[in-house]
Amino acid sequence: MSDPVRLSFVAGTLEVRDLAPAASELVPGLAWDERTGCHRAPAFRYAEVVLALRKAGVVYDDQARRYEEL
């Protein structure tokens, strides 16, 4: 079994780590970021990304929900 995909908010974007490059076609709004070696999406696409991962049956660890309230 592989490690779960990791979601986190970083600098105003949603980082999606450990997702196979070809799987990005299943998730709207994701783009590969060569600088960080992971997929990235605008933060406002969070709900779309989570719903697409669920629909595809991808196991994920949602670190993005652990944001700090101001």
mmCIF file as Biopython writes it, N, C-alpha, C and O atoms, coordinates in Angstrom:
data_model
#
loop_
_atom_site.group_PDB
_atom_site.id
_atom_site.type_symbol
_atom_site.label_atom_id
_atom_site.label_alt_id
_atom_site.label_comp_id
_atom_site.label_asym_id
_atom_site.label_entity_id
_atom_site.label_seq_id
_atom_site.pdbx_PDB_ins_code
_atom_site.Cartn_x
_atom_site.Cartn_y
_atom_site.Cartn_z
_atom_site.occupancy
_atom_site.B_iso_or_equiv
_atom_site.auth_seq_id
_atom_site.auth_asym_id
_atom_site.pdbx_PDB_model_num
ATOM 1   N N  . MET A ? 1  ? 0.838   -1.178 0.000   1.0 0.0 1  A 1 
ATOM 2   C CA . MET A ? 1  ? 0.000   0.000  0.000   1.0 0.0 1  A 1 
ATOM 3   C C  . MET A ? 1  ? 0.882   1.240  0.000   1.0 0.0 1  A 1 
ATOM 4   O O  . MET A ? 1  ? 1.875   1.286  0.726   1.0 0.0 1  A 1 
ATOM 5   N N  . SER A ? 2  ? 0.538   2.245  -0.800  1.0 0.0 2  A 1 
ATOM 6   C CA . SER A ? 2  ? 1.347   3.455  -0.882  1.0 0.0 2  A 1 
ATOM 7   C C  . SER A ? 2  ? 0.926   4.467  0.184   1.0 0.0 2  A 1 
ATOM 8   O O  . SER A ? 2  ? -0.139  4.358  0.792   1.0 0.0 2  A 1 
ATOM 9   N N  . ASP A ? 3  ? 1.786   5.435  0.383   1.0 0.0 3  A 1 
ATOM 10  C CA . ASP A ? 3  ? 1.481   6.495  1.343   1.0 0.0 3  A 1 
ATOM 11  C C  . ASP A ? 3  ? 0.306   7.322  0.843   1.0 0.0 3  A 1 
ATOM 12  O O  . ASP A ? 3  ? 0.100   7.434  -0.366  1.0 0.0 3  A 1 
ATOM 13  N N  . PRO A ? 4  ? -0.465  7.902  1.756   1.0 0.0 4  A 1 
ATOM 14  C CA . PRO A ? 4  ? -1.585  8.742  1.311   1.0 0.0 4  A 1 
ATOM 15  C C  . PRO A ? 4  ? -1.076  10.034 0.682   1.0 0.0 4  A 1 
ATOM 16  O O  . PRO A ? 4  ? 0.012   10.515 1.001   1.0 0.0 4  A 1 
ATOM 17  N N  . VAL A ? 5  ? -1.870  10.573 -0.199  1.0 0.0 5  A 1 
ATOM 18  C CA . VAL A ? 5  ? -1.612  11.881 -0.783  1.0 0.0 5  A 1 
ATOM 19  C C  . VAL A ? 5  ? -1.737  12.904 0.336   1.0 0.0 5  A 1 
ATOM 20  O O  . VAL A ? 5  ? -2.629  12.785 1.177   1.0 0.0 5  A 1 
ATOM 21  N N  . ARG A ? 6  ? -0.866  13.902 0.365   1.0 0.0 6  A 1 
ATOM 22  C CA . ARG A ? 6  ? -0.900  14.906 1.431   1.0 0.0 6  A 1 
ATOM 23  C C  . ARG A ? 6  ? -1.371  16.249 0.880   1.0 0.0 6  A 1 
ATOM 24  O O  . ARG A ? 6  ? -0.837  16.747 -0.111  1.0 0.0 6  A 1 
ATOM 25  N N  . LEU A ? 7  ? -2.365  16.821 1.525   1.0 0.0 7  A 1 
ATOM 26  C CA . LEU A ? 7  ? -2.869  18.153 1.172   1.0 0.0 7  A 1 
ATOM 27  C C  . LEU A ? 7  ? -2.435  19.138 2.238   1.0 0.0 7  A 1 
ATOM 28  O O  . LEU A ? 7  ? -2.545  18.857 3.432   1.0 0.0 7  A 1 
ATOM 29  N N  . SER A ? 8  ? -1.939  20.296 1.810   1.0 0.0 8  A 1 
ATOM 30  C CA . SER A ? 8  ? -1.588  21.346 2.774   1.0 0.0 8  A 1 
ATOM 31  C C  . SER A ? 8  ? -1.664  22.702 2.095   1.0 0.0 8  A 1 
ATOM 32  O O  . SER A ? 8  ? -1.481  22.815 0.883   1.0 0.0 8  A 1 
ATOM 33  N N  . PHE A ? 9  ? -1.935  23.727 2.888   1.0 0.0 9  A 1 
ATOM 34  C CA . PHE A ? 9  ? -1.913  25.096 2.389   1.0 0.0 9  A 1 
ATOM 35  C C  . PHE A ? 9  ? -0.510  25.654 2.577   1.0 0.0 9  A 1 
ATOM 36  O O  . PHE A ? 9  ? 0.052   25.591 3.670   1.0 0.0 9  A 1 
ATOM 37  N N  . VAL A ? 10 ? 0.048   26.200 1.504   1.0 0.0 10 A 1 
ATOM 38  C CA . VAL A ? 10 ? 1.380   26.794 1.551   1.0 0.0 10 A 1 
ATOM 39  C C  . VAL A ? 10 ? 1.368   28.059 0.699   1.0 0.0 10 A 1 
ATOM 40  O O  . VAL A ? 10 ? 1.123   28.003 -0.506  1.0 0.0 10 A 1 
ATOM 41  N N  . ALA A ? 11 ? 1.631   29.181 1.325   1.0 0.0 11 A 1 
ATOM 42  C CA . ALA A ? 11 ? 1.755   30.465 0.616   1.0 0.0 11 A 1 
ATOM 43  C C  . ALA A ? 11 ? 0.574   30.746 -0.315  1.0 0.0 11 A 1 
ATOM 44  O O  . ALA A ? 11 ? 0.763   31.142 -1.465  1.0 0.0 11 A 1 
ATOM 45  N N  . GLY A ? 12 ? -0.625  30.540 0.183   1.0 0.0 12 A 1 
ATOM 46  C CA . GLY A ? 12 ? -1.820  30.873 -0.586  1.0 0.0 12 A 1 
ATOM 47  C C  . GLY A ? 12 ? -2.224  29.857 -1.633  1.0 0.0 12 A 1 
ATOM 48  O O  . GLY A ? 12 ? -3.143  30.105 -2.414  1.0 0.0 12 A 1 
ATOM 49  N N  . THR A ? 13 ? -1.554  28.719 -1.660  1.0 0.0 13 A 1 
ATOM 50  C CA . THR A ? 13 ? -1.926  27.674 -2.608  1.0 0.0 13 A 1 
ATOM 51  C C  . THR A ? 13 ? -2.144  26.356 -1.876  1.0 0.0 13 A 1 
ATOM 52  O O  . THR A ? 13 ? -1.747  26.188 -0.722  1.0 0.0 13 A 1 
ATOM 53  N N  . LEU A ? 14 ? -2.771  25.448 -2.562  1.0 0.0 14 A 1 
ATOM 54  C CA . LEU A ? 14 ? -2.975  24.107 -2.037  1.0 0.0 14 A 1 
ATOM 55  C C  . LEU A ? 14 ? -1.909  23.210 -2.645  1.0 0.0 14 A 1 
ATOM 56  O O  . LEU A ? 14 ? -1.849  23.053 -3.864  1.0 0.0 14 A 1 
ATOM 57  N N  . GLU A ? 15 ? -1.070  22.624 -1.806  1.0 0.0 15 A 1 
ATOM 58  C CA . GLU A ? 15 ? -0.068  21.671 -2.270  1.0 0.0 15 A 1 
ATOM 59  C C  . GLU A ? 15 ? -0.641  20.267 -2.158  1.0 0.0 15 A 1 
ATOM 60  O O  . GLU A ? 15 ? -1.259  19.912 -1.155  1.0 0.0 15 A 1 
ATOM 61  N N  . VAL A ? 16 ? -0.427  19.480 -3.199  1.0 0.0 16 A 1 
ATOM 62  C CA . VAL A ? 16 ? -0.871  18.090 -3.218  1.0 0.0 16 A 1 
ATOM 63  C C  . VAL A ? 16 ? 0.376   17.250 -3.465  1.0 0.0 16 A 1 
ATOM 64  O O  . VAL A ? 16 ? 0.890   17.196 -4.582  1.0 0.0 16 A 1 
ATOM 65  N N  . ARG A ? 17 ? 0.851   16.600 -2.418  1.0 0.0 17 A 1 
ATOM 66  C CA . ARG A ? 17 ? 2.086   15.813 -2.500  1.0 0.0 17 A 1 
ATOM 67  C C  . ARG A ? 17 ? 1.788   14.326 -2.581  1.0 0.0 17 A 1 
ATOM 68  O O  . ARG A ? 17 ? 0.778   13.841 -2.070  1.0 0.0 17 A 1 
ATOM 69  N N  . ASP A ? 18 ? 2.701   13.615 -3.241  1.0 0.0 18 A 1 
ATOM 70  C CA . ASP A ? 18 ? 2.641   12.152 -3.366  1.0 0.0 18 A 1 
ATOM 71  C C  . ASP A ? 18 ? 1.500   11.671 -4.250  1.0 0.0 18 A 1 
ATOM 72  O O  . ASP A ? 18 ? 1.038   10.539 -4.106  1.0 0.0 18 A 1 
ATOM 73  N N  . LEU A ? 19 ? 1.045   12.513 -5.156  1.0 0.0 19 A 1 
ATOM 74  C CA . LEU A ? 19 ? 0.040   12.122 -6.136  1.0 0.0 19 A 1 
ATOM 75  C C  . LEU A ? 19 ? 0.773   11.775 -7.430  1.0 0.0 19 A 1 
ATOM 76  O O  . LEU A ? 19 ? 1.596   12.557 -7.908  1.0 0.0 19 A 1 
ATOM 77  N N  . ALA A ? 20 ? 0.481   10.621 -7.990  1.0 0.0 20 A 1 
ATOM 78  C CA . ALA A ? 20 ? 1.126   10.218 -9.242  1.0 0.0 20 A 1 
ATOM 79  C C  . ALA A ? 20 ? 0.890   11.285 -10.309 1.0 0.0 20 A 1 
ATOM 80  O O  . ALA A ? 20 ? -0.221  11.802 -10.425 1.0 0.0 20 A 1 
ATOM 81  N N  . PRO A ? 21 ? 1.917   11.622 -11.087 1.0 0.0 21 A 1 
ATOM 82  C CA . PRO A ? 21 ? 1.766   12.681 -12.103 1.0 0.0 21 A 1 
ATOM 83  C C  . PRO A ? 21 ? 0.578   12.467 -13.036 1.0 0.0 21 A 1 
ATOM 84  O O  . PRO A ? 21 ? -0.119  13.427 -13.366 1.0 0.0 21 A 1 
ATOM 85  N N  . ALA A ? 22 ? 0.335   11.252 -13.462 1.0 0.0 22 A 1 
ATOM 86  C CA . ALA A ? 22 ? -0.781  10.987 -14.372 1.0 0.0 22 A 1 
ATOM 87  C C  . ALA A ? 22 ? -2.136  11.195 -13.702 1.0 0.0 22 A 1 
ATOM 88  O O  . ALA A ? 22 ? -3.129  11.453 -14.383 1.0 0.0 22 A 1 
ATOM 89  N N  . ALA A ? 23 ? -2.186  11.086 -12.396 1.0 0.0 23 A 1 
ATOM 90  C CA . ALA A ? 23 ? -3.448  11.231 -11.671 1.0 0.0 23 A 1 
ATOM 91  C C  . ALA A ? 23 ? -3.940  12.668 -11.650 1.0 0.0 23 A 1 
ATOM 92  O O  . ALA A ? 23 ? -5.098  12.917 -11.314 1.0 0.0 23 A 1 
ATOM 93  N N  . SER A ? 24 ? -3.092  13.607 -11.999 1.0 0.0 24 A 1 
ATOM 94  C CA . SER A ? 24 ? -3.515  15.007 -11.975 1.0 0.0 24 A 1 
ATOM 95  C C  . SER A ? 24 ? -4.647  15.266 -12.957 1.0 0.0 24 A 1 
ATOM 96  O O  . SER A ? 24 ? -5.378  16.246 -12.813 1.0 0.0 24 A 1 
ATOM 97  N N  . GLU A ? 25 ? -4.801  14.404 -13.948 1.0 0.0 25 A 1 
ATOM 98  C CA . GLU A ? 25 ? -5.906  14.548 -14.904 1.0 0.0 25 A 1 
ATOM 99  C C  . GLU A ? 25 ? -7.253  14.312 -14.233 1.0 0.0 25 A 1 
ATOM 100 O O  . GLU A ? 25 ? -8.279  14.779 -14.727 1.0 0.0 25 A 1 
ATOM 101 N N  . LEU A ? 26 ? -7.261  13.598 -13.123 1.0 0.0 26 A 1 
ATOM 102 C CA . LEU A ? 26 ? -8.500  13.312 -12.404 1.0 0.0 26 A 1 
ATOM 103 C C  . LEU A ? 26 ? -8.959  14.489 -11.550 1.0 0.0 26 A 1 
ATOM 104 O O  . LEU A ? 26 ? -10.122 14.563 -11.155 1.0 0.0 26 A 1 
ATOM 105 N N  . VAL A ? 27 ? -8.043  15.402 -11.270 1.0 0.0 27 A 1 
ATOM 106 C CA . VAL A ? 27 ? -8.320  16.484 -10.333 1.0 0.0 27 A 1 
ATOM 107 C C  . VAL A ? 27 ? -8.248  17.829 -11.054 1.0 0.0 27 A 1 
ATOM 108 O O  . VAL A ? 27 ? -7.187  18.200 -11.557 1.0 0.0 27 A 1 
ATOM 109 N N  . PRO A ? 28 ? -9.359  18.564 -11.112 1.0 0.0 28 A 1 
ATOM 110 C CA . PRO A ? 28 ? -9.368  19.839 -11.829 1.0 0.0 28 A 1 
ATOM 111 C C  . PRO A ? 28 ? -8.504  20.902 -11.149 1.0 0.0 28 A 1 
ATOM 112 O O  . PRO A ? 28 ? -8.457  20.992 -9.923  1.0 0.0 28 A 1 
ATOM 113 N N  . GLY A ? 29 ? -7.835  21.687 -11.952 1.0 0.0 29 A 1 
ATOM 114 C CA . GLY A ? 29 ? -7.081  22.824 -11.428 1.0 0.0 29 A 1 
ATOM 115 C C  . GLY A ? 29 ? -5.691  22.517 -10.933 1.0 0.0 29 A 1 
ATOM 116 O O  . GLY A ? 29 ? -4.985  23.431 -10.507 1.0 0.0 29 A 1 
ATOM 117 N N  . LEU A ? 30 ? -5.265  21.263 -10.969 1.0 0.0 30 A 1 
ATOM 118 C CA . LEU A ? 30 ? -3.921  20.929 -10.492 1.0 0.0 30 A 1 
ATOM 119 C C  . LEU A ? 30 ? -2.896  21.162 -11.580 1.0 0.0 30 A 1 
ATOM 120 O O  . LEU A ? 30 ? -3.150  20.903 -12.756 1.0 0.0 30 A 1 
ATOM 121 N N  . ALA A ? 31 ? -1.746  21.648 -11.184 1.0 0.0 31 A 1 
ATOM 122 C CA . ALA A ? 31 ? -0.622  21.819 -12.097 1.0 0.0 31 A 1 
ATOM 123 C C  . ALA A ? 31 ? 0.632   21.317 -11.405 1.0 0.0 31 A 1 
ATOM 124 O O  . ALA A ? 31 ? 0.789   21.489 -10.197 1.0 0.0 31 A 1 
ATOM 125 N N  . TRP A ? 32 ? 1.518   20.703 -12.160 1.0 0.0 32 A 1 
ATOM 126 C CA . TRP A ? 32 ? 2.778   20.217 -11.608 1.0 0.0 32 A 1 
ATOM 127 C C  . TRP A ? 32 ? 3.713   21.400 -11.374 1.0 0.0 32 A 1 
ATOM 128 O O  . TRP A ? 32 ? 3.887   22.231 -12.265 1.0 0.0 32 A 1 
ATOM 129 N N  . ASP A ? 33 ? 4.307   21.485 -10.209 1.0 0.0 33 A 1 
ATOM 130 C CA . ASP A ? 33 ? 5.248   22.553 -9.863  1.0 0.0 33 A 1 
ATOM 131 C C  . ASP A ? 33 ? 6.647   21.945 -9.790  1.0 0.0 33 A 1 
ATOM 132 O O  . ASP A ? 33 ? 6.972   21.234 -8.839  1.0 0.0 33 A 1 
ATOM 133 N N  . GLU A ? 34 ? 7.459   22.223 -10.782 1.0 0.0 34 A 1 
ATOM 134 C CA . GLU A ? 34 ? 8.824   21.690 -10.842 1.0 0.0 34 A 1 
ATOM 135 C C  . GLU A ? 34 ? 9.669   22.141 -9.650  1.0 0.0 34 A 1 
ATOM 136 O O  . GLU A ? 34 ? 10.529  21.398 -9.176  1.0 0.0 34 A 1 
ATOM 137 N N  . ARG A ? 35 ? 9.421   23.357 -9.172  1.0 0.0 35 A 1 
ATOM 138 C CA . ARG A ? 35 ? 10.239  23.902 -8.072  1.0 0.0 35 A 1 
ATOM 139 C C  . ARG A ? 35 ? 10.117  23.085 -6.798  1.0 0.0 35 A 1 
ATOM 140 O O  . ARG A ? 35 ? 11.099  22.872 -6.086  1.0 0.0 35 A 1 
ATOM 141 N N  . THR A ? 36 ? 8.901   22.628 -6.517  1.0 0.0 36 A 1 
ATOM 142 C CA . THR A ? 36 ? 8.666   21.911 -5.263  1.0 0.0 36 A 1 
ATOM 143 C C  . THR A ? 36 ? 8.468   20.412 -5.453  1.0 0.0 36 A 1 
ATOM 144 O O  . THR A ? 36 ? 8.416   19.663 -4.477  1.0 0.0 36 A 1 
ATOM 145 N N  . GLY A ? 37 ? 8.357   19.973 -6.697  1.0 0.0 37 A 1 
ATOM 146 C CA . GLY A ? 37 ? 8.182   18.551 -6.967  1.0 0.0 37 A 1 
ATOM 147 C C  . GLY A ? 37 ? 6.849   18.007 -6.506  1.0 0.0 37 A 1 
ATOM 148 O O  . GLY A ? 37 ? 6.755   16.865 -6.056  1.0 0.0 37 A 1 
ATOM 149 N N  . CYS A ? 38 ? 5.813   18.830 -6.621  1.0 0.0 38 A 1 
ATOM 150 C CA . CYS A ? 38 ? 4.470   18.385 -6.238  1.0 0.0 38 A 1 
ATOM 151 C C  . CYS A ? 38 ? 3.440   19.101 -7.105  1.0 0.0 38 A 1 
ATOM 152 O O  . CYS A ? 38 ? 3.767   20.021 -7.855  1.0 0.0 38 A 1 
ATOM 153 N N  . HIS A ? 39 ? 2.199   18.662 -6.986  1.0 0.0 39 A 1 
ATOM 154 C CA . HIS A ? 39 ? 1.110   19.347 -7.667  1.0 0.0 39 A 1 
ATOM 155 C C  . HIS A ? 39 ? 0.673   20.534 -6.806  1.0 0.0 39 A 1 
ATOM 156 O O  . HIS A ? 39 ? 0.841   20.536 -5.586  1.0 0.0 39 A 1 
ATOM 157 N N  . ARG A ? 40 ? 0.112   21.533 -7.471  1.0 0.0 40 A 1 
ATOM 158 C CA . ARG A ? 40 ? -0.328  22.729 -6.770  1.0 0.0 40 A 1 
ATOM 159 C C  . ARG A ? 40 ? -1.605  23.236 -7.439  1.0 0.0 40 A 1 
ATOM 160 O O  . ARG A ? 40 ? -1.790  23.089 -8.647  1.0 0.0 40 A 1 
ATOM 161 N N  . ALA A ? 41 ? -2.473  23.830 -6.636  1.0 0.0 41 A 1 
ATOM 162 C CA . ALA A ? 41 ? -3.712  24.432 -7.138  1.0 0.0 41 A 1 
ATOM 163 C C  . ALA A ? 41 ? -3.982  25.701 -6.342  1.0 0.0 41 A 1 
ATOM 164 O O  . ALA A ? 41 ? -3.526  25.827 -5.205  1.0 0.0 41 A 1 
ATOM 165 N N  . PRO A ? 42 ? -4.720  26.643 -6.927  1.0 0.0 42 A 1 
ATOM 166 C CA . PRO A ? 42 ? -5.121  27.816 -6.142  1.0 0.0 42 A 1 
ATOM 167 C C  . PRO A ? 42 ? -5.919  27.358 -4.915  1.0 0.0 42 A 1 
ATOM 168 O O  . PRO A ? 42 ? -6.679  26.392 -4.992  1.0 0.0 42 A 1 
ATOM 169 N N  . ALA A ? 43 ? -5.749  28.033 -3.814  1.0 0.0 43 A 1 
ATOM 170 C CA . ALA A ? 43 ? -6.395  27.630 -2.557  1.0 0.0 43 A 1 
ATOM 171 C C  . ALA A ? 43 ? -7.916  27.551 -2.675  1.0 0.0 43 A 1 
ATOM 172 O O  . ALA A ? 43 ? -8.544  26.737 -1.999  1.0 0.0 43 A 1 
ATOM 173 N N  . PHE A ? 44 ? -8.516  28.388 -3.528  1.0 0.0 44 A 1 
ATOM 174 C CA . PHE A ? 44 ? -9.976  28.364 -3.640  1.0 0.0 44 A 1 
ATOM 175 C C  . PHE A ? 44 ? -10.494 27.069 -4.272  1.0 0.0 44 A 1 
ATOM 176 O O  . PHE A ? 44 ? -11.698 26.815 -4.245  1.0 0.0 44 A 1 
ATOM 177 N N  . ARG A ? 45 ? -9.624  26.266 -4.828  1.0 0.0 45 A 1 
ATOM 178 C CA . ARG A ? 45 ? -10.024 24.991 -5.431  1.0 0.0 45 A 1 
ATOM 179 C C  . ARG A ? 45 ? -9.999  23.828 -4.429  1.0 0.0 45 A 1 
ATOM 180 O O  . ARG A ? 45 ? -10.171 22.672 -4.812  1.0 0.0 45 A 1 
ATOM 181 N N  . TYR A ? 46 ? -9.788  24.135 -3.169  1.0 0.0 46 A 1 
ATOM 182 C CA . TYR A ? 46 ? -9.683  23.103 -2.134  1.0 0.0 46 A 1 
ATOM 183 C C  . TYR A ? 46 ? -10.839 22.103 -2.197  1.0 0.0 46 A 1 
ATOM 184 O O  . TYR A ? 46 ? -10.601 20.897 -2.263  1.0 0.0 46 A 1 
ATOM 185 N N  . ALA A ? 47 ? -12.076 22.579 -2.177  1.0 0.0 47 A 1 
ATOM 186 C CA . ALA A ? 47 ? -13.239 21.682 -2.161  1.0 0.0 47 A 1 
ATOM 187 C C  . ALA A ? 47 ? -13.285 20.816 -3.414  1.0 0.0 47 A 1 
ATOM 188 O O  . ALA A ? 47 ? -13.577 19.623 -3.329  1.0 0.0 47 A 1 
ATOM 189 N N  . GLU A ? 48 ? -12.999 21.401 -4.574  1.0 0.0 48 A 1 
ATOM 190 C CA . GLU A ? 48 ? -12.999 20.635 -5.822  1.0 0.0 48 A 1 
ATOM 191 C C  . GLU A ? 48 ? -11.955 19.519 -5.787  1.0 0.0 48 A 1 
ATOM 192 O O  . GLU A ? 48 ? -12.214 18.398 -6.225  1.0 0.0 48 A 1 
ATOM 193 N N  . VAL A ? 49 ? -10.778 19.839 -5.262  1.0 0.0 49 A 1 
ATOM 194 C CA . VAL A ? 49 ? -9.695  18.860 -5.188  1.0 0.0 49 A 1 
ATOM 195 C C  . VAL A ? 49 ? -10.096 17.712 -4.266  1.0 0.0 49 A 1 
ATOM 196 O O  . VAL A ? 49 ? -9.931  16.546 -4.626  1.0 0.0 49 A 1 
ATOM 197 N N  . VAL A ? 50 ? -10.616 18.025 -3.090  1.0 0.0 50 A 1 
ATOM 198 C CA . VAL A ? 50 ? -11.023 16.991 -2.141  1.0 0.0 50 A 1 
ATOM 199 C C  . VAL A ? 50 ? -12.122 16.108 -2.736  1.0 0.0 50 A 1 
ATOM 200 O O  . VAL A ? 50 ? -12.058 14.884 -2.626  1.0 0.0 50 A 1 
ATOM 201 N N  . LEU A ? 51 ? -13.105 16.707 -3.353  1.0 0.0 51 A 1 
ATOM 202 C CA . LEU A ? 51 ? -14.192 15.923 -3.956  1.0 0.0 51 A 1 
ATOM 203 C C  . LEU A ? 51 ? -13.679 15.026 -5.082  1.0 0.0 51 A 1 
ATOM 204 O O  . LEU A ? 51 ? -14.117 13.882 -5.209  1.0 0.0 51 A 1 
ATOM 205 N N  . ALA A ? 52 ? -12.762 15.531 -5.894  1.0 0.0 52 A 1 
ATOM 206 C CA . ALA A ? 52 ? -12.209 14.726 -6.986  1.0 0.0 52 A 1 
ATOM 207 C C  . ALA A ? 52 ? -11.380 13.562 -6.450  1.0 0.0 52 A 1 
ATOM 208 O O  . ALA A ? 52 ? -11.440 12.457 -6.990  1.0 0.0 52 A 1 
ATOM 209 N N  . LEU A ? 53 ? -10.603 13.804 -5.388  1.0 0.0 53 A 1 
ATOM 210 C CA . LEU A ? 53 ? -9.817  12.726 -4.788  1.0 0.0 53 A 1 
ATOM 211 C C  . LEU A ? 53 ? -10.732 11.646 -4.224  1.0 0.0 53 A 1 
ATOM 212 O O  . LEU A ? 53 ? -10.477 10.454 -4.398  1.0 0.0 53 A 1 
ATOM 213 N N  . ARG A ? 54 ? -11.801 12.070 -3.547  1.0 0.0 54 A 1 
ATOM 214 C CA . ARG A ? 54 ? -12.766 11.101 -3.003  1.0 0.0 54 A 1 
ATOM 215 C C  . ARG A ? 54 ? -13.404 10.278 -4.114  1.0 0.0 54 A 1 
ATOM 216 O O  . ARG A ? 54 ? -13.501 9.055  -4.022  1.0 0.0 54 A 1 
ATOM 217 N N  . LYS A ? 55 ? -13.834 10.965 -5.162  1.0 0.0 55 A 1 
ATOM 218 C CA . LYS A ? 55 ? -14.493 10.290 -6.281  1.0 0.0 55 A 1 
ATOM 219 C C  . LYS A ? 55 ? -13.566 9.263  -6.927  1.0 0.0 55 A 1 
ATOM 220 O O  . LYS A ? 55 ? -14.010 8.198  -7.355  1.0 0.0 55 A 1 
ATOM 221 N N  . ALA A ? 56 ? -12.275 9.589  -6.994  1.0 0.0 56 A 1 
ATOM 222 C CA . ALA A ? 56 ? -11.296 8.689  -7.602  1.0 0.0 56 A 1 
ATOM 223 C C  . ALA A ? 56 ? -10.832 7.597  -6.645  1.0 0.0 56 A 1 
ATOM 224 O O  . ALA A ? 56 ? -10.087 6.700  -7.040  1.0 0.0 56 A 1 
ATOM 225 N N  . GLY A ? 57 ? -11.271 7.668  -5.384  1.0 0.0 57 A 1 
ATOM 226 C CA . GLY A ? 57 ? -10.887 6.660  -4.404  1.0 0.0 57 A 1 
ATOM 227 C C  . GLY A ? 57 ? -9.460  6.806  -3.909  1.0 0.0 57 A 1 
ATOM 228 O O  . GLY A ? 57 ? -8.849  5.838  -3.455  1.0 0.0 57 A 1 
ATOM 229 N N  . VAL A ? 58 ? -8.929  8.019  -3.997  1.0 0.0 58 A 1 
ATOM 230 C CA . VAL A ? 58 ? -7.556  8.284  -3.561  1.0 0.0 58 A 1 
ATOM 231 C C  . VAL A ? 58 ? -7.550  8.529  -2.052  1.0 0.0 58 A 1 
ATOM 232 O O  . VAL A ? 58 ? -8.323  9.344  -1.548  1.0 0.0 58 A 1 
ATOM 233 N N  . VAL A ? 59 ? -6.680  7.826  -1.338  1.0 0.0 59 A 1 
ATOM 234 C CA . VAL A ? 59 ? -6.529  8.025  0.106   1.0 0.0 59 A 1 
ATOM 235 C C  . VAL A ? 59 ? -5.667  9.266  0.309   1.0 0.0 59 A 1 
ATOM 236 O O  . VAL A ? 59 ? -4.610  9.401  -0.306  1.0 0.0 59 A 1 
ATOM 237 N N  . TYR A ? 60 ? -6.123  10.175 1.176   1.0 0.0 60 A 1 
ATOM 238 C CA . TYR A ? 60 ? -5.361  11.406 1.395   1.0 0.0 60 A 1 
ATOM 239 C C  . TYR A ? 60 ? -5.339  11.781 2.868   1.0 0.0 60 A 1 
ATOM 240 O O  . TYR A ? 60 ? -6.218  11.410 3.647   1.0 0.0 60 A 1 
ATOM 241 N N  . ASP A ? 61 ? -4.296  12.534 3.222   1.0 0.0 61 A 1 
ATOM 242 C CA . ASP A ? 61 ? -4.122  13.078 4.568   1.0 0.0 61 A 1 
ATOM 243 C C  . ASP A ? 61 ? -4.327  14.584 4.444   1.0 0.0 61 A 1 
ATOM 244 O O  . ASP A ? 61 ? -3.497  15.277 3.855   1.0 0.0 61 A 1 
ATOM 245 N N  . ASP A ? 62 ? -5.416  15.089 4.988   1.0 0.0 62 A 1 
ATOM 246 C CA . ASP A ? 62 ? -5.791  16.493 4.809   1.0 0.0 62 A 1 
ATOM 247 C C  . ASP A ? 62 ? -5.171  17.377 5.885   1.0 0.0 62 A 1 
ATOM 248 O O  . ASP A ? 62 ? -5.800  17.670 6.902   1.0 0.0 62 A 1 
ATOM 249 N N  . GLN A ? 63 ? -3.946  17.793 5.650   1.0 0.0 63 A 1 
ATOM 250 C CA . GLN A ? 63 ? -3.265  18.737 6.541   1.0 0.0 63 A 1 
ATOM 251 C C  . GLN A ? 63 ? -3.805  20.161 6.342   1.0 0.0 63 A 1 
ATOM 252 O O  . GLN A ? 63 ? -3.638  21.016 7.212   1.0 0.0 63 A 1 
ATOM 253 N N  . ALA A ? 64 ? -4.451  20.412 5.197   1.0 0.0 64 A 1 
ATOM 254 C CA . ALA A ? 64 ? -4.965  21.750 4.899   1.0 0.0 64 A 1 
ATOM 255 C C  . ALA A ? 64 ? -6.070  22.158 5.859   1.0 0.0 64 A 1 
ATOM 256 O O  . ALA A ? 64 ? -6.249  23.349 6.115   1.0 0.0 64 A 1 
ATOM 257 N N  . ARG A ? 65 ? -6.809  21.208 6.389   1.0 0.0 65 A 1 
ATOM 258 C CA . ARG A ? 65 ? -7.887  21.525 7.335   1.0 0.0 65 A 1 
ATOM 259 C C  . ARG A ? 65 ? -7.338  21.961 8.692   1.0 0.0 65 A 1 
ATOM 260 O O  . ARG A ? 65 ? -8.086  22.456 9.536   1.0 0.0 65 A 1 
ATOM 261 N N  . ARG A ? 66 ? -6.065  21.782 8.897   1.0 0.0 66 A 1 
ATOM 262 C CA . ARG A ? 66 ? -5.464  22.119 10.190  1.0 0.0 66 A 1 
ATOM 263 C C  . ARG A ? 66 ? -4.879  23.528 10.196  1.0 0.0 66 A 1 
ATOM 264 O O  . ARG A ? 66 ? -3.857  23.787 10.831  1.0 0.0 66 A 1 
ATOM 265 N N  . TYR A ? 67 ? -5.542  24.432 9.482   1.0 0.0 67 A 1 
ATOM 266 C CA . TYR A ? 67 ? -5.060  25.812 9.435   1.0 0.0 67 A 1 
ATOM 267 C C  . TYR A ? 67 ? -5.282  26.485 10.784  1.0 0.0 67 A 1 
ATOM 268 O O  . TYR A ? 67 ? -6.130  26.071 11.575  1.0 0.0 67 A 1 
ATOM 269 N N  . GLU A ? 68 ? -4.515  27.509 11.019  1.0 0.0 68 A 1 
ATOM 270 C CA . GLU A ? 68 ? -4.598  28.244 12.269  1.0 0.0 68 A 1 
ATOM 271 C C  . GLU A ? 68 ? -5.558  29.418 12.092  1.0 0.0 68 A 1 
ATOM 272 O O  . GLU A ? 68 ? -5.387  30.229 11.183  1.0 0.0 68 A 1 
ATOM 273 N N  . GLU A ? 69 ? -6.558  29.508 12.953  1.0 0.0 69 A 1 
ATOM 274 C CA . GLU A ? 69 ? -7.501  30.626 12.880  1.0 0.0 69 A 1 
ATOM 275 C C  . GLU A ? 69 ? -6.861  31.881 13.445  1.0 0.0 69 A 1 
ATOM 276 O O  . GLU A ? 69 ? -6.109  31.830 14.418  1.0 0.0 69 A 1 
ATOM 277 N N  . LEU A ? 70 ? -7.171  33.002 12.822  1.0 0.0 70 A 1 
ATOM 278 C CA . LEU A ? 70 ? -6.623  34.293 13.275  1.0 0.0 70 A 1 
ATOM 279 C C  . LEU A ? 70 ? -7.538  34.906 14.318  1.0 0.0 70 A 1 
ATOM 280 O O  . LEU A ? 70 ? -7.256  35.992 14.824  1.0 0.0 70 A 1 
#
